[in-house]
Amino acid sequence: GVAGAENGAAALDGTALPADDAELLAAVRGAAAVGRISPEDKARVVRVLAEDGAYVAMLGDGVNDVPALKEARLAIAQGSGTQMARSVADLVLVSGDFAEVPRMVDEGRQILRNIQRVARLFVTKAVYAGFLILAVAITTGDYPLLPRQFTLCSTLTIGIPSFLLALAPSSGAWRPDGFLRAVARFSVPVGLAIGIGVAVSWFLARGPLGLSVADARTVATITITTGGLASVMALEDEPGRRRLAVAGLCAVMALGLVLVWVLGFARRFFDLEPFTGDVAVAWAGGSAVALVLVAVALRVLAREERRAGPAA
């Protein structure tokens, strides 16, 4: 059968197919189905549709279907079919029920959406870490965080959230093309926004407020956690139960940071200083800059996505 054919369209006789590929494509596009077709012509039909930009799936169970299965973008074999058909297929319907395919497609798209979300988090981390090396470490000789402090931030904003987001159900648009571009368009501006916010908090702490390096690193730790949790929330741009669940996750992660201060041994282990008024001022200043820049970046990104049109 041919997806998208008009209602009432006639079937195409496979024994009298046009020899020209362009004519064959037009005939297949206008037919509801193609019958009495040879194995070679099955493969030819699949090929001309694929060359025209169609995402072609082929369902078969016999040796005669093997050439077309090899040409198809998605080859599906029935579990009751021949061994040769099953061996060349991308998917084997063990039960033989084609109704399982839509559910499989939905699950595959869910996995791809979650992979993209998790990839955005990790690339965002790489961007702001690199920015801080250039903006702070090289210019001052001090990196804003110790390794153990960076581990704390990464666990609260990347490690635990990415683990849960990768396994959670999801919905929404998915573009199969341009994966790296889609990740970079989110991660680069958001990562730079967080990095700028942390740099502002660092220089504010070390400059006007005259805080020690240890205090400034405490400020940077809190600021990165604030910006990182904001980036987790930014992954969910559609209102609904999932967004509320992600907000609850971010609240729990923020509570985890608070517990580090409440539990004195944990605060000392991560080499964090007590939370003072000056620390709060530097954190508020840097976090405000980071959150504003993240909001601007997301607004620009949303506008560009609307111009690009609906996703697949």
N, C-alpha and C positions, 0 to 999 in steps of 0.2 A: 504494500500500500504506500501511497505518497501523502505525507502530512501536508496540510494546508490546501489540498485540492478542493475546488468548489463542489458544493452539493450537486449531485446529479451528473457529475463528470463521468464520462464513459471509461471503461477499462481499455488498456492498450494491449494489442496483440503482440506478444513477444517474438513471434515467428516472422514479423514483418517490420522490424525496427529500422528507422532511417540510418543510412550509412554515415551521414555527416553528424559530428558530435553536437553542433549547435542545434540542428533540427531534432536530434534525439533529446537534448535537454528540454527544448520547448515542448516536445510531445510528452515527456515524462512529467514535467511540471503541470501540464493540463489534464493529466489522467488521474483517475482515482486509484488505479492499481495496474500492475503489469503482470500478465499471465502467460503461461506456456513459453517460458523464456529459458534459454540455454545457460549453462554455468558461465560461459564466457561473456554473454550479454548481461548477466546479472552483475558481474564485475565491472563491465563497461558503464552500466547505469549508475552504479555507485561512484565510479571515477568521475563521470561528467558532473554529477551533483556536487561532489567534493571540490572539484576545480572551480565550480561556480560559487563557492563559499559556503555551501551547506554543511552542517554538522550531521554526517550520515551515520546512522546506526543500521546494523544488519542482523536480523534474527534468522538462524538456520540450524538444522539438525542433521544434515546429510553431507556426503562427500561432494555433491554438486554445489553446495553452498560455500565451500572452502575458498574459492577464488574471490568471491564477493566479501566474505568475512575478512580476508586479508586486506582488501581495499578500504573497508569501512573504518571510520574514526572510532566507532564503538562496535565491537563484534560480540554478539550475544548468542550463545549456544544453549539448547535445551539439554537438561540432564539425561534425557532418554535418547539423545542423538548419538551419532557415531563418535568414536574416539578421536578421529581426525578433526572433526568439527569442534569438539571440546578443546583440543590441544591448541588451536589457533585463536580461540575466542578470548576476549578480555574478561568476559563474565559468563558463568555457567549457571543457568537456572536449575538448581538441583531438583526442585519440586515441579519444574516445567510450567510454573504459573507466571505469566508475563505481568500480572498485576503487581508483582514484587518490585518491578523496575522503577516506577515513580517513587516508591518509598526509598529505594536505594539512591536515587538521584538526590532526593531531599537530604538524606544523611550525608552524602558526599559533599553537597554544598554547605551543610552545616560545618563539616570538618574544615573545609577550605576557608570559610568565614572566620572560624576560630584561629586557624593558623595565621591568617592575615592579622588578626587582632594581636596575637601573641608576638608576631614578628615586629609589629609596630612598637610594642613596648621595649623589646630588646634593642632595636635600632635607635629608639629615642634615648635610651641609656647610653649607648655608644656615642651618640652625637653630643650630649651635654658633658660626658666625661672627657671627650676630646677637646671640646670648647674650653673647659676649665683648665686643661693642661696648657693651652695656648694663652688664655687670658689671665690666668692667675699663677700657675706653677712656674711658667717660664719668666714672667715679669717680676715675681716676688721671691721665687725660690722655695715657696711653701705650697703644697697641694692642699686644697680646702678640707680634705678628709683623710683620716688614717684608713688603712685597709680594713680594719675591723668596723669602723664607722660606715664605710662604703658597703660592707657586707650587710650591716643592719638595714641601711636604706634599700639595698637591692632586694633583700628578703621581703620587706614590707610593701614595696612598690612594684617589684618584678616577679620574684620567685613564687610567693604564695598566690598572688592574683593570676599570674599566667597559668599556673597549674590548674586552678579552678576554672578559668575562662576557656582553657583548651578542652575541658571535659563537659562544660555546660551546654545545654541546648541553646540554639540561637536562631534568629530569623533576620530577614532583611535582604538587601541587595548584594549581589556578588558579581564582580566582573572577572571572567576567566582570563582576560588578556591584561597585560600591563601590571603584573603583580608587583614587581620591583618599583615601578613608578608610583603605584598606589601607596606602597609602604613608605617610600621616600617623601612623598608629598605630605604625609602626616608627620613622620618622625623627624625630619630635618627642621621644620619651623618650630614644632613643639619642643624638640630637644634644645634648640638654640634659645627658645624662650626660657626654659628652665635654667639653662646655663647662665644666661644673662642675669636672671633673678638671683642665682646663687652668688655670682660675681658681685652684684650690687650689695648683697648682704655681707659678703666678706670684706669688701673695701669700706663699707659703712662701719662695720665692727672694728676694723683695724685702724681706720682713719678718725672720723669725728668722735666716735665713742671711745676710742683708745683701749679696746679690749685686747686681751692676750691672744696668742695664737690658739691656745686651747679653747678659749671662749669662742673665738671666731669659727673654729672647726665645729663646735657645738651648734652655732647658728647655721652653718652650712648644712649640717646633718638634718636639722629640722626643716630647712628650706627645701632641700632636695626631696625629702619625704612629702612635703606639702605639694610641690610641683609634680612629683611622680604619681601621687594619688589623683591629682587633677587630670593627668594624662590617662589614667585608668578610667576615670569617669567620662573623659572625652571620647573613648572608644564606643560608648553607647549614645548615639545621637538621636535615637527614637524613644519617645516616652513609652512607658509600659512597665510590666512587672519585672522584666529583666533589668531595666535601668534602676529600679528600686532595689533589686537584689545586689547590683554592683555598688550602689550607694551604701548599702548596709555593709558590704565587704570592705569598702574604703573606711567606713567608720570603725570597724573592728581593727583594721590595720593601724589607724590613728590611735586607737586605744592601746594597741600594743606598744607604740612609741611612748605613750604616757606612762605605761607600766614600767618601762625601762627607767624612768626617773623615780617612780614611786619605790621600786626595788633598788635600794642603794647598791647592792653588789652588782646588779646588771649595769647600772650607770657607770660604776667604776670600771667594770670589765670593758665597756665600750669607750672608756676614757672621755666621758662627757662631763661637762661642768654643770653646776647647779643653774637652774633657770632663774635668771635675775631680770630686773627691769630693762637694763641695757641690752641683754640678750633678746628679750622680747621685742624691743624697738628695732634692732637690726633684722631679726627674723620677719617682723611685720613688713618692713620696708622691702626686703628682697622678695618675699612671697607675693606682695601686692604687685610688684613689677612682673614677676613670673606669671601670675594668674591673668593679669591684663593682657600680656603678650600671647599667652596660650589662647585666650578668648578671641583675640584679633585673628590669630592664625587659623583657628577653627572657623571663624566667620568667613574668611577669604576662601578657605577650602570648601565650605558648604556652597558658596556662590559659584565656584568653579564646577562643582559636581552637578549643580542644577543646570548650568550651561551645557555640560556634557551630555545631558539627557538621562533617561532611566537606565539603570543597570540591568544586567541579565538575571 
